[in-house]
Amino acid sequence: QVQLVESGGGLVQPGGSLRLSCAASGRIFSIYTMGWYRQAPGKQRELVADISSGGSINYADSVKGRFTISRDNNKKTVYLQMNSLKPEDTAIYYCNADIRAAVRRNYWGQGTQVTISS
């Protein structure tokens, strides 16, 4: 079955950087849009950034200029480079992907905690 496995979360000070990775595995025929969402305590899950199979990118206004999303199609992996991190970036970050395996559907990773604190 298809799985999305995230890595790279952790605790960093304000102004620091982190790089998240999310690798898809399983009997995959095609991967369409891949993206990152986040959910802070007491808040709804929100889109951080996504990237289509053709390379079109969307960013949340709150992360523009600080975060960069990219993907390696050969590795079936999406990355999120996060710079100039702020305490308000603290959240669980979830990978999301639109994948065709036996059928085409949306998948979520298990989430990785990102904490920005001094």
N, C-alpha and C positions, 0 to 999 in steps of 0.2 A: 504494500500500500504506500501511498505518497506521504512523505513526512517533510516538514520544514523544521530545521534545527538552527536555532540562533546561538550566537556567542558574542562576547565582547563587552558585555555590560560591566558595571562596577561603580565604585565610589571615586569621584574626582572633585577637586576644588573648583570653585568658580573661575572661569577663564581657561580651564583645561580642555582637553580633547579626549574623545573616545571614538573607536571605530567598531561598529556593529557589523556582523556578518550573518547571513542566513542562507543555508544550503538546502536545496531540494533534493530528495532522493526517492527512489522507487521506479516503477515502470511508467515513465513519463514520455508522452509523445510530443507535447508542445507546452511551453510556458509563455503566457501572454503577459499581462501587466504584473509587476512585482512591486511591493511597497512596504512602507513602515508606518505603523500606527502607534499611538501611545495613549496610556490611560493613567492619569494621576489620581490619587485618593480623592474620592467624592466627586469625581468629574467623569464625563462621558469619554469614551474612546474617540480619538480624533486622528485624522490623517496627518502624518508628518510630511511624507514625500512618496511619490510613486514614479515608476518608469515603465514605459510600454516596451513591447518587444522591438519596436522600431526606434526606441531611444527618446521618445517624447517624455518630458519630465514635468511634474507638478510639485510645488512646495507649499506648505502652509506659510502664511505671511510671517508668522512668528519665528520661523527658522531660516527664512531667505537670507542669503549672504553668510550664513554660519554653517549650515549643513549641506553636504553634497551626497546625492544618491548616485550609485553606479551599479552596473551588473556585468557579470561574466557569463555569457550564455553557454560556453563550453563547460564551465564548472557548475552551471545551474545555481549560481550564487548571486545574491544582491547584497550590496554594502551600503552603510550609512556612515559617512565621515562627519563627526560632530565636533565643531570647533567653537571657541568662545562660549563655552557652556555656562548656563545661568541656573540658579536654584530652581527657577520655574520650569526648567527642562526635566526635573525629577519626575520619573514615571516608570511604569513598566512598558517596555517597547516590544511590540508584536510585529512579526513578519507576516505578510499576506501575499498570496500569489493566486493567480487565475491559471489553472493547469488543466490540460487535457491528458487524462490517463485513460482508464476504461471509458469514462465520461468526462465532460468538461465541467469543472466546479471550482469553487473558491476554497482555499485552504489557509489555515492559521498556524503559526508557530506557537510554542508554549509560553513565550514571553521571556524577556530578560530585564532585570532591574537596573535602572540607571539612576544614581543618586548624586546630586551636585550639592556639596556642602563643605564648608570650611571647618 
